[in-house]
Amino acid sequence: MILRKLRTWLVAGLVVLLPVWLTFFAVIWLVSNLNAALNEPISRYLHISLPGLGLVVALLITLLAGWLTTSFLGRKFIELGERLMLHIPVVRALYSAVKQVTEAVFRRKDQAFSRVVLIEYPRDDVYALGFVSGELPGTDLVRVWLPLGPSPTAGPVAVVPQDRLVLLPMKVEDGLKLTLSAGVLTPKDADVRAIADAVQELRRRREPR
């Protein structure tokens, strides 16, 4: 019993802390390498060192990229660069995947997942939590992302009729925690009741009339 709880706490802790650690070490690696690359010629020719130069340059590059993205000429320049990237076979697949994931993570809240839903997947009487990412205009079809925990980017997108899903009164954040922890984190009592009610509702809809 104690070992099971320890394992649960360990997995839950990794789910919460691992993305933070990876982001932290990635930023440290980028800034330190940039700092070393810039300071080498400065120290060689001027015999001085500028600590923190890599951080300043990284921020300036980020601001410049943001300015280019929001300006007309900058967008045209970026579009040209993207077209060149998409013509390189191996780079094309990697660039497209990274761009889609980045846009999904950093886009505005009103453009991100709006609701948590329950659908029957992958077969009858088996249910999965999903996240509404949009609707197909002119239809009653809804795009639902089905994350495959614990990976934060994997999972299919299902196109589901509105009468084959049930909206859950669950925060998107809580739904993501539950799915990306591979079910290790226990949902709130209210969310458990809502999921149980949604299962019964989907079963009722499937019954012949």
Backbone as a ProteinNet text record, in pm:
[ID]
protein_1_A
[PRIMARY]
MILRKLRTWLVAGLVVLLPVWLTFFAVIWLVSNLNAALNEPISRYLHISLPGLGLVVALLITLLAGWLTTSFLGRKFIELGERLMLHIPVVRALYSAVKQVTEAVFRRKDQAFSRVVLIEYPRDDVYALGFVSGELPGTDLVRVWLPLGPSPTAGPVAVVPQDRLVLLPMKVEDGLKLTLSAGVLTPKDADVRAIADAVQELRRRREPR
[TERTIARY]
82.7	0	86.4	188.6	277.5	358	406.8	484.5	399	272.4	183.3	162.9	144.1	127	254	368.9	495.7	513.2	477.7	488.9	394.3	272.9	176.5	228.1	283.4	336.9	456.1	540.1	658.2	617.5	522.4	477.6	410.3	325	257.3	358.1	461.1	564.4	642.6	673.6	745.7	662	532.4	442.9	441.7	442.5	436.9	572.2	681.2	812	894	874.3	958.5	950.7	831	828.2	901.2	889.6	958.4	1108.9	1156	1300.3	1352.8	1281.6	1326.9	1333.4	1231.1	1230.7	1345.8	1366.2	1472.8	1609.5	1639.4	1770.4	1789.5	1680.5	1691.4	1727.5	1664.1	1694.5	1837.8	1878.3	2015	2116.6	2091.5	2183.7	2194.9	2080.8	2082	2156.5	2123.9	2185.7	2335.5	2376	2518.4	2599	2544.6	2616.1	2624.5	2514.8	2515.6	2613.4	2616.8	2707.7	2853.8	2884.1	3021.1	3061.2	2970.5	3002	3025.6	2949.6	2964.4	3085	3113.1	3221.4	3359.6	3366.3	3497.8	3568.7	3506.7	3578.4	3597.5	3502.8	3516.6	3636.9	3649.1	3762.8	3895.1	3890.1	4013.4	4067.8	3976.9	4024.4	4017.1	3921.1	3906.6	3954.5	3981.3	4033.1	3937.3	3809	3708.3	3602.7	3527.9	3420.4	3290.5	3183.1	3052.4	2955.4	2951.4	2856.9	2712.4	2630.7	2490.6	2463.1	2569.4	2550.2	2461.5	2477.9	2395.7	2248.3	2215.1	2075.3	2017	2095.1	2048.1	2024.2	2119.6	2105.1	1987.3	1967.8	1854.2	1722.4	1711.7	1589.6	1569.9	1679.6	1669.1	1625.9	1681	1642	1494.6	1447.5	1306.4	1216.5	1255.3	1176.4	1176.4	1291.8	1300.3	1211.5	1214	1128.9	981.8	945.9	807.3	766.6	857.7	827.8	812.1	901.1	891.1	760	717	594.3	472.5	473.7	356.4	359.5	468.6	476	453.7	407.6	374.1	497.1	604.2	724.9	786.2	778.3	831.8	758.1	624.1	545.5	582.2	602.1	640.9	776.9	869.2	1002.4	993.8	911.6	896	827.8	727.4	660.4	758.6	848.8	950	1041.7	1083.3	1167.6	1097.3	967.2	891.6	880.5	859.3	851	981.4	1093.4	1223.5	1239.3	1197.5	1206	1122.3	1002.4	910.3	953.4	1057.4	1109.8	1227.4	1268.1	1376.6	1312.5	1328	1249.9	1251	1368	1373.9	1335.3	1387.7	1359	1210.4	1145	1003	917.7	937.6	856.2	881.2	1009.6	1042.7	991.5	1010.9	968.1	816.7	743.4	597.7	546.2	603.4	558.8	586	707.3	742.4	655.7	630.7	549.1	406.7	348.4	210.7	199.5	295.7	292.9	310.2	402.9	427	304.1	239.7	119.9	8	-3.4	-109	-86.7	38.9	69.1	57.6	104.8	115.9	7.2	-87	-191.1	-283.5	-366	-453.2	-551.8	-596.6	-684.3	-813.2	-867.9	-994.3	-978.2	-853.6	-830.2	-788.3	-761.9	-716.3	-836.2	-810.7	-918.9	-1024.1	-1149.9	-1255.4	-1327.4	-1351.2	-1427.4	-1368.5	-1398.8	-1363.9	-1488.6	-1472.5	-1586.7	-1554.5	-1660.2	-1645.3	-1707.3	-1632.8	-1684.1	-1657	-1725.7	-1697.6	-1580.8	-1471.7	-1350.9	-1258.4	-1198.3	-1198.1	-1308.8	-1396.6	-1506.9	-1623.4	-1735.6	-1854	-1827.3	-1882.1	-1875.5	-1734.1	-1645.8	-1515.5	-1508.8	-1469.2	-1485.7	-1351.3	-1341.7	-1217.2	-1248.7	-1162.1	-1171.5	-1109.3	-1173	-1120.8	-1137.3	-1077.1	-1077.9	-1122.3	-1225	-1280.3	-1183.6	-1137.3	-1045.5	-1113.7	-1241	-1312.7	-1427.6	-1501.9	-1614.6	-1591.7	-1657.5	-1653.7	-1770.1	-1740.9	-1847.7	-1954.6	-2078.9	-2190.4	-2231.6	-2174.5	-2207.7	-2232.1	-2273.8	-2286.7	-2167.4	-2055.8	-1936.2	-1839.5	-1776.3	-1684.4	-1548.1	-1441	-1305.7	-1265.1	-1226.8	-1191.9	-1052.7	-964	-829.2	-830.6	-773.6	-767.9	-622.8	-575.7	-434.4	-400.1	-279.6	-228	-124.8	-170.2	-78.9	28.6	147.4	181.3	243.1	245.4	303.5	211.4	262.1	176	140.1	195.1	167.3	104.5	110.5	60.5	-89.5	-151.8	-293.9	-366.4	-467.5	-542.2	-644	-689.2	-799.9	-920.3	-1027.1	-1148.6	-1250.9	-1324.9	-1437	-1564.6	-1634	-1742.4	-1871.2	-1983.7	-2113.2	-2146.3	-2214.3	-2242.5	-2327.8	-2410.7	-2494.7	-2420.1	-2291.3	-2211.2	-2106.7	-2123	-2032.2	-2112.6	-2053.1	-2115	-2014.8	-2057.6	-1972.3	-1961.9	-1841.6	-1818.4	-1794.6	-1849.2	-1825	-1688.5	-1586.9	-1451.4	-1362.7	-1274.5	-1180.1	-1084.5	-1048.7	-955.1	-824.7	-779.3	-654.8	-663.7	-777.9	-794.4	-801.7	-867.7	-875.2	-739.2	-655.9	-522.3	-436.4	-449.6	-373.6	-409.4	-539.5	-584.3	-532.5	-542.8	-503.5	-352.4	-280.6	-136.4	-62.1	-131.6	-70.5	-98.4	-155.5	-190.6	-289.4	-376.2	-478	-430	-303.7	-249.5	-313	-327.5	-388.2	-537.8	-587.2	-728.7	-809	-915.6	-995.1	-1075.5	-1124.3	-1208.3	-1338.6	-1401.2	-1525.5	-1633.2	-1641.7	-1742.3	-1715.3	-1586.9	-1552.6	-1579.7	-1556.6	-1587	-1735.6	-1818.8	-1964.3	-2006	-1943.8	-1978.5	-1941.3	-1825.6	-1784.6	-1879.7	-1917	-2010.1	-2145	-2194.4	-2322	-2310.6	-2194.2	-2176.1	-2174.5	-2113.5	-2114.5	-2258.2	-2338.2	-2478.2	-2555.5	-2526.2	-2595.3	-2559.2	-2431.5	-2391.4	-2450.9	-2460.3	-2524.8	-2673.1	-2737.7	-2880.7	-2904.7	-2815.5	-2831.5	-2813.9	-2732.3	-2705.6	-2819.7	-2906.5	-3015.7	-3115.2	-3165.6	-3264.9	-3394.7	-3450	-3574.5	-3695.4
-120.7	0	126.1	125.8	241.7	256.1	143	147.9	198.8	158	204.1	355.4	406.5	550.7	625.8	570.4	634.2	639.6	529.7	527.4	629.2	640.7	738.1	879.7	908.4	1042.1	1071.3	969.4	988.4	1022.3	946.1	971.8	1107.6	1140.3	1269.7	1383.8	1366.9	1469.5	1488.5	1378.2	1387	1456.9	1426.9	1489.5	1640.6	1684.7	1827.9	1895	1831.2	1897	1877.5	1765.2	1736.5	1845.5	1893.6	2002.5	2127.4	2157.9	2275.7	2256.8	2137.8	2111.1	2119	2056.7	2056.9	2198	2278.6	2417	2495.6	2478.4	2550.7	2516.7	2386.7	2346.9	2385.1	2384.8	2426.9	2574.6	2656.9	2800.4	2824.8	2755	2770.5	2729.6	2617.6	2570.2	2672.5	2725.9	2820.8	2948.1	3001.9	3128.6	3110.5	3001.6	2981.5	2962.2	2886.5	2867.6	2997.3	3072	3200.7	3296.6	3294.6	3381.3	3347	3216.1	3173.2	3211.4	3191.1	3221.8	3370.6	3455.8	3600.2	3656.1	3599.7	3653.2	3612.7	3503.4	3456.7	3561.6	3615	3717.5	3847.8	3880.1	4004.3	3996.1	3882.6	3868.2	3855.6	3800.2	3783.3	3917.1	4004.1	4128.1	4247.5	4248	4362.6	4331	4202.3	4158.7	4194.4	4185.2	4205.6	4094.7	4077.6	3978.4	4047.2	4009.4	4070.4	3961.8	3932.8	3831.6	3874.6	3777.7	3808.7	3855.6	3866.2	3911.8	3815.8	3685.1	3586.5	3603.7	3632.1	3652.8	3775.7	3883.7	4007.2	3986	3919.1	3895.3	3802.2	3699.9	3608.7	3684.4	3775.6	3856	3947.3	4008.2	4096.9	4019.5	3899.2	3817.1	3780.2	3746.4	3711.6	3830.5	3950.2	4070.6	4103.6	4087.3	4113.9	4018.5	3890.1	3792.3	3825.8	3870.7	3910.5	4031.1	4129.6	4248.2	4212.1	4126.3	4084.2	4011.7	3928.8	3851.6	3941.6	4054.6	4142.2	4252.3	4267.3	4370.2	4306.9	4388	4336.7	4281.1	4360.8	4315.4	4195.6	4199.5	4087.4	3957.9	3965.7	3844.8	3788.6	3877.9	3831.9	3763.4	3820.8	3762	3624.3	3613.5	3485.4	3382.8	3426	3334	3279.7	3366.2	3321.1	3217.9	3244.8	3149.2	3016.7	3021.8	2899.2	2818.6	2886.7	2814.5	2743.2	2810.4	2746	2624.2	2636.6	2524.6	2405.9	2434.9	2328.9	2257.3	2306.9	2239.5	2147.3	2144.5	2054.7	1931.9	1812.9	1694.4	1665.9	1649	1610.8	1728.5	1846	1965.1	1998	1970.1	2003.8	1937.6	1807.9	1735.3	1786.6	1805.6	1852.9	1994.3	2082.5	2221.8	2232.1	2157.4	2162.4	2114.8	2006.3	1952.2	2050.1	2106.7	2200.6	2325.9	2374.7	2495.2	2472.4	2357.9	2329.2	2318.4	2250.6	2236.2	2371.9	2454	2584.4	2673.8	2674	2754.8	2706.9	2575.7	2522	2560.7	2567.8	2597.8	2746.6	2833.3	2975	3061.6	3005.6	3088.9	3141.7	3241.8	3304.8	3204.9	3234.8	3142.6	3117.2	3223.4	3204.6	3120.8	3093.8	3009.2	2868.7	2846.1	2715.7	2626	2514.1	2422	2492.6	2478.4	2553.6	2472.4	2343.3	2262.6	2122.6	2057.8	1916.7	1834.6	1727.4	1644.4	1497.4	1417	1272.2	1210.3	1120.7	1052.1	902.7	825.1	681.7	660.6	609.5	588.6	495.3	398.3	367.4	270.7	227.2	138	164.3	99.8	118.1	80.8	159.3	138.6	152.8	214.5	257.6	407.7	485	629.4	700.6	817.6	894.2	1041.3	1106.1	1251.3	1316.9	1419.7	1493.5	1642.6	1720.3	1865.6	1926.2	2009.1	2069.8	2173.8	2153.5	2249.4	2332.4	2303.2	2381.9	2304.4	2371.4	2310.5	2319.4	2229.6	2236.6	2323.9	2438.9	2533.3	2468.5	2500.1	2451.6	2308.8	2247.9	2110	2102.8	1984.4	1962.1	1883.6	1890.6	1814.5	1899.9	1836.6	1904.6	1836.3	1916.6	1861.7	1841.6	1719.6	1685	1624.4	1684.3	1629.2	1530.4	1411.8	1304.8	1282	1343.5	1330.9	1190.4	1148.2	1019.3	1044.8	1041.4	1067	960.7	994.1	1124.8	1223.2	1191.7	1284.5	1404	1527.3	1644.5	1683	1614.9	1652.8	1541.4	1417.3	1305.2	1289.5	1229.8	1199.9	1238	1159	1187.3	1299	1353.1	1448.3	1377.7	1365.7	1298.4	1403.3	1371.3	1454.8	1386.4	1449.3	1383.8	1464.2	1398.6	1469.6	1517.7	1629.3	1687.6	1595.6	1511.2	1422.8	1297.8	1284.8	1170.6	1210.2	1329.2	1371.8	1440.2	1446.9	1515.2	1615.9	1741.2	1844.2	1823.3	1834.6	1815.4	1950.1	1968.8	2093.3	2090	2061.8	2046	2150.9	2210.1	2305.6	2233.6	2302.6	2244.3	2207.1	2292.2	2265.4	2134.9	2112.9	1990.3	1867.7	1883.3	1772.1	1733.4	1834.4	1806.5	1739.1	1782.7	1719.2	1571.4	1542.4	1404.3	1317.3	1365.7	1284.7	1274.2	1385.9	1383.9	1316.8	1292.8	1214.2	1065.7	1030.1	890.6	835	923.7	879.2	863.3	898.3	880.4	979.2	1105.1	1205.2	1179.3	1183.9	1158.5	1285.8	1279.8	1401.1	1439.6	1562.4	1609.7	1529.9	1527.4	1451.1	1498.2	1629.5	1682.9	1638	1630.7	1585.8	1436.8	1358.5	1215	1194	1267.1	1254	1297.5	1404.2	1452	1349	1283.9	1181.2	1062.3	1021	908	940.9	1063.3	1103.9	1107.3	1151.7	1157.7	1018.2	922	783.5	732.9	758	713.2	781.8	909.4	981.7	925.3	894.6	836.5	698	620.8	489.1	504.4	602.4	623.2	662.8	746.6	790.7	674.5	575.2	462.1	361.2	368.3	270.6	295.8	185.9	201.7	264.1	350.3	417.2	350.1
0	0	0	90.6	98.3	-30.7	-84	-208	-324.1	-326.3	-433.3	-424.2	-302.7	-286.3	-325.2	-286	-321.4	-472.7	-540.1	-686.4	-749	-695.3	-746	-728.8	-608.8	-583.9	-672.9	-697.1	-781.3	-924.3	-979.3	-1116.7	-1126.4	-1029	-1030.6	-1021.1	-936.8	-926	-1054.1	-1120.5	-1247.7	-1353.5	-1357	-1454.6	-1435.5	-1309.5	-1281.2	-1304.1	-1258.5	-1257.3	-1384.2	-1454.9	-1570.9	-1677.9	-1716.6	-1816.1	-1768.1	-1636.2	-1581.8	-1590.4	-1550.9	-1556.5	-1699.9	-1792.1	-1932	-1987.4	-1958.7	-2005.6	-1944	-1812.7	-1742.1	-1799.7	-1815.6	-1865.3	-2012.7	-2089.7	-2229.7	-2239	-2155.2	-2155.5	-2107.9	-1999.9	-1948.8	-2055.1	-2123.8	-2227.8	-2340.7	-2384.2	-2495.5	-2456.9	-2339.7	-2297.7	-2274.2	-2209.1	-2179.7	-2307.4	-2403.3	-2530.1	-2609.8	-2609.1	-2679.1	-2612.2	-2480.1	-2404.9	-2436.6	-2441.7	-2471.1	-2612.8	-2708.6	-2848.4	-2870	-2799.4	-2817.9	-2742.4	-2625.4	-2543.2	-2592.6	-2668.4	-2715.3	-2800.6	-2907.9	-2986.7	-2909.4	-2818.7	-2741.7	-2648.2	-2578.8	-2487	-2561.7	-2683	-2760.4	-2808.8	-2859.1	-2919.7	-2824.6	-2732.4	-2642	-2500.9	-2474.3	-2344.3	-2229.5	-2256.8	-2153.1	-2165.3	-2060.4	-2060.1	-2018.1	-2081.2	-2053	-2006.3	-1877.4	-1826.3	-1852.9	-1891.2	-1917.7	-2059	-2141.6	-2279.2	-2357.8	-2332.5	-2403	-2372.4	-2245.9	-2207.3	-2275.7	-2277.3	-2341.3	-2490.2	-2557.4	-2701	-2729.8	-2645.6	-2664.9	-2653.8	-2556.2	-2542	-2662.3	-2710	-2826.4	-2950	-2968.8	-3083.8	-3074.9	-2954	-2935.3	-2965.8	-2917.2	-2944.7	-3093.8	-3158.8	-3301.8	-3380.8	-3341	-3409.2	-3389.4	-3267.6	-3243.4	-3325.8	-3336.2	-3417.3	-3563.7	-3613.9	-3753.3	-3779.8	-3683.8	-3701.7	-3710.1	-3637.6	-3633.5	-3738.3	-3812.1	-3915.9	-4053.7	-4147.2	-4280.1	-4350.8	-4357.4	-4425	-4352.8	-4220.1	-4142.6	-4170.6	-4181.4	-4211	-4347.4	-4444.6	-4578.2	-4574.1	-4496.3	-4483.1	-4417.4	-4312.7	-4242.2	-4331.4	-4408.2	-4501.4	-4604.6	-4654	-4748.9	-4684.1	-4560.8	-4490.2	-4466.1	-4433.8	-4411.9	-4540	-4652.1	-4780.1	-4811	-4781.6	-4803	-4712.2	-4585.8	-4492.2	-4539.4	-4590.4	-4629.4	-4756.7	-4823.1	-4942	-4909.5	-4783.6	-4741.9	-4677.9	-4736	-4693.6	-4543.8	-4483.3	-4342	-4252.7	-4285.6	-4206.2	-4211	-4324.6	-4340.3	-4233.1	-4211.4	-4113.7	-3972.4	-3938.1	-3803.4	-3780.1	-3877.1	-3861.3	-3847.5	-3930.4	-3924.4	-3789.9	-3739.1	-3610.4	-3496.9	-3493.6	-3387	-3394.6	-3514.3	-3529.9	-3482	-3518.2	-3476.9	-3326	-3265.2	-3119.3	-3052	-3101.3	-3042.5	-3053.7	-3170.6	-3187.8	-3096.7	-3079.5	-2993.4	-2848.2	-2805.5	-2665.6	-2636.7	-2730.1	-2700.1	-2763.6	-2834.9	-2893.1	-2784	-2816.3	-2718.2	-2660.9	-2539	-2467	-2543.4	-2608.6	-2678.6	-2804.9	-2845.7	-2962.5	-2923.2	-2796.8	-2751.6	-2723	-2654.1	-2623.3	-2538.5	-2577.9	-2510.8	-2404.7	-2429.7	-2334.6	-2325	-2212.6	-2192.8	-2222.4	-2298.5	-2335.9	-2309.3	-2307.1	-2297.8	-2421.9	-2487.1	-2604.7	-2591.3	-2671.5	-2678.5	-2773.4	-2719.3	-2799.9	-2722.4	-2787.7	-2931.8	-2976.3	-2883.6	-2920.9	-2827.6	-2855.5	-2772.9	-2627.7	-2539.2	-2394.5	-2337.8	-2413	-2361.7	-2387.2	-2286.8	-2293.6	-2276.8	-2339.7	-2336.4	-2316.8	-2239.8	-2226	-2348.4	-2397.4	-2511.2	-2489.5	-2579.3	-2567	-2699	-2692	-2813.2	-2866.6	-2989.9	-3051.3	-3159.4	-3188.7	-3287.7	-3348.3	-3433.3	-3503.7	-3653.8	-3727.4	-3873.5	-3918.5	-3980.3	-4016.4	-4103.8	-4072.7	-4152.2	-4122.2	-4018.1	-3981.4	-3831.3	-3786.3	-3641.8	-3589.1	-3661.6	-3626.3	-3544.9	-3448	-3357.9	-3365.1	-3368.8	-3364.5	-3219.1	-3187	-3049	-3047.1	-2968.9	-2951.1	-2836.7	-2862	-2763	-2724.8	-2616.2	-2579.4	-2534.7	-2568.3	-2525.3	-2415.4	-2288.8	-2177.4	-2170.2	-2118.5	-2062.1	-2160.1	-2290.4	-2387.6	-2406.6	-2396.5	-2407.7	-2550.1	-2648.7	-2787.5	-2869.2	-2821.9	-2900.9	-2883	-2982.4	-2972.7	-3100.2	-3137.8	-3260.2	-3240.5	-3351.2	-3351.9	-3413.2	-3335.5	-3382.4	-3425.6	-3528.3	-3572.3	-3524.3	-3430.6	-3357.8	-3375.1	-3407.7	-3407.6	-3266.1	-3257.4	-3127.3	-3039.6	-3101.6	-3019.9	-2974.7	-3011.4	-2967	-2863.4	-2807.2	-2701	-2591.7	-2473.9	-2360.4	-2305.9	-2293.5	-2236.3	-2085.9	-2033.3	-1890.2	-1821.7	-1701.3	-1626.4	-1558	-1635.7	-1583.5	-1648.2	-1570.4	-1626.5	-1721.9	-1830.8	-1927.1	-1858.3	-1767.2	-1695	-1616	-1548.9	-1470.3	-1561.1	-1675.8	-1769.4	-1824.4	-1854.3	-1904.4	-1797.8	-1673.3	-1565.7	-1554.3	-1565.7	-1552.5	-1666.1	-1789.2	-1904	-1918.4	-1898.9	-1919.2	-1804.3	-1693.9	-1586.2	-1605.5	-1722	-1752.7	-1650.7	-1597.7	-1503.9	-1361.8	-1335.4	-1200.6	-1103	-1146.3	-1059.2	-1046.1	-925	-899	-921.5	-1003.1	-1026.4	-903	-902.7	-793.7	-789.5	-671.1	-654.7	-752.1	-771	-863.3	-1006.3	-1044.2	-1179.3	-1195.8	-1090.3	-1096.3	-1119.6	-1046.6	-1064.7	-1204.8	-1255.6	-1389.5	-1496.2	-1479.6	-1576.1	-1570.6	-1448.3	-1434.4	-1497.4	-1477	-1538.1	-1690.3	-1741.2	-1886.8	-1947.9	-1877.3	-1925.7	-1937.1	-1834.9	-1837.6	-1950.4	-1973.5	-2080.1	-2217.6	-2240	-2368.8	-2387.4	-2282.1	-2290.3	-2324.3	-2262	-2288	-2433.9	-2487.9	-2626.8	-2724.7	-2684.3	-2773.2	-2774.4	-2674.2	-2668.6	-2781.7	-2841.3	-2949.6	-2898.4	-2978.1	-2938.2	-3002.5
[MASK]
+++++++++++++++++++++++++++++++++++++++++++++++++++++++++++++++++++++++++++++++++++++++++++++++++++++++++++++++++++++++++++++++++++++++++++++++++++++++++++++++++++++++++++++++++++++++++++++++++++++++++++++++++

